[in-house]
Amino acid sequence: MQESKTPQFDRLIDKILDDLVPRAKVCVDCKKDFQIEAEDITFLKMFRVPPPKLCPVCRQRRRLSFANYSNIYKRKCNVLGHDDTMISLVAPVMPWVTYDHETYYSDAWDPFSHGKEVKNDKSFLDQFLDLLKVIPQPGVRRGENSPNSNYSFYGKDMKDCFYVFGGRRSEDVMYSSSIYDSKHVADSYFVKKVDTAYDSIRTTDSYNVKYAYFSSNCIDCDFIFDCRNCQNCFSCVNLRNKNYCWFNEQLSKEEFQKRKSEVDLGSRSVFEECRKKFWNLVKANPIRATRIYKSQNVSGDDIITSHNCQNCFQLEGCENLRYVAFAIVKLKDSMDIGFSGGAEKEYDCQNTGNQSSNIKFSYAVKESFDCEYLMSCRNCQNCFGCVGLKNASYCIFNKKYSPEEYWQVLDEVKTKMLEGGIYGEFFPMSFSPYPYNSSFAHIIYPMTQTEARSRGLYWQEDLDVDTKGLKTILVNELPDNINNVTEEVCNLVVIGEESKKPFKITSREIDFYKQNKIPLPIDTPQQRILDRFKILNNFQIYQENCASCEKQIESSYKKFDEYRPYCEECYLKEVI
């Protein structure tokens, strides 16, 4: 047996884990009961961490508070001599030192210059916060090779993209999130291998689709929900291998074309009428209780080609996971993760992955191994409690140690944290680079300003928009039909219908809308993102009864949310 490098910590954690049995706990945040299950204990022993204090929902909310997938700001760059404002995901209200993208990812600053000795009379979190306050944060996070995409974030190999959050190998994308191997896309979420799409969600391998949800291999379709291999369909639900269908009615080619020619979707009023009828059709038809494809021994929703994954959402090609959301590329042997992929053995992390292994309690860490409590680090090994490092090893609080010194100090730090009940938990939400109302958590788990401030969280007030020299108009003053829109609209500030916030429409948008017969948007890009997530579920599983056979099933829909969730067997009987 290999000699322990952290003997004090190991003795203490061994005692905790040896005594651990499946049992109910009370979440220290929401005060609800949750279960520590036998399968959880297997992971806890693998990672050598104590049982969590928060329930799965509160743990996920805490992690998602470290993601911003909807809000862009202008704030001052803190690089000495930079007087101009910069594009930033970090809101002006946040106190963190923030650098522009080019400077942050250069060698112009040294993260080791702020390295600190461990202080035994001060808690780990207080010491980490001291470090966090002085180490620069990136104003934006963007992968390499993304030309003409200054307003795209998180993605990689993105060309000619604007207001896009996440994706790979895509071009000509606007106001969208998680776009992969696609082009000519606007106002969509998670489309993959799609050419020309608008207002589509979880749609793959398709061409020229608008208002397409949870569909694949479709061509020239408008308003489709859970359709496969369909072409020339309008307002259809649950179809397979169909052509020329209208509200699930089979038509001849001639009749379909005649009806389609009579519907001008470029008119806002016509579009709204069609959308209302479409969603009434969706709610009148069976809906999959969970969308799980080519997977074994899994629970959750939106899971593809994965196995042994429990309570997980939006996975593809993953294995042996618990409580994971948004793992689009291979992830395995991990628990309590948000936004990761291409990694293994991660525990309670957010926005990690990319060839990493054995990472715990960390945020924005890539290509790293055997690290804990890191933020914004890359290519690190054996580091603990560090911020902004790259190509580093054997560091604590951004201070370098010899391997022997590192393990000695680490043993003392982790033991003290474990004894104090700190070790084993992700960073507090107050450590996030984003105010709560700018975070992904606020989309899924909204919180009032009063509640956020009572928790010690940051909140960004609405910022004034410079409308000098521009006319402000209401949505109902816009042309109803895209054919009547001119470039003059670009010189107007529009007040969003629901958000009541100002936004602008660009000439690039107008070109896309005219080409695809789409009416002008009636609200801000942020509100449109919120509206798309209303179509998705809230990343929880409920015990419900099948709306057909009444047997108990797991569903990501609440039965009384106007939808009719069916078990898989009953659903397949109803598919046309």
Protein Blocks (a to p, Z undefined) as FASTA:
>chain_A
ZZdfblmlmmmmmmmmmmpccdddddfklopacdddfklmmmmmmnopaddfbdfklmmm
mmmmmccckbccddddfbehiabdcddfbdfklmbdcddfklmmmckbcfklmgccddfk
bcfklmmmmmmmmmccdfbdcdehiehilkgghiahiahiahieeiehiehiehiehieh
iahiehiehiehiehiehiehiahiehiehiahiahiehiehiehiahiahiehiehiah
iahiaehiacdfklmmmmmmmpcfkbmklmmmmmmmmmmmmmmpccdfbacehiahiade
hiahiehiehiehiehiahiehiehiabccehiehiehiehiahiehiehiajhiahiah
iehiahiehiahiehiahiahiehiahiahiahieehiacdfklmmmmmmmmmmmmmmno
mgopacdfklpcbdfklpmklmmmgcdfklmmmnopacdddddddfehiacddfklpcfb
lklpcfklmmpccddfklopacdddfklmmmmmmnopacdfbdfklmmmmmmmmmcehia
cddddfklopacddfbdfklopacddfklmmmmpZZ
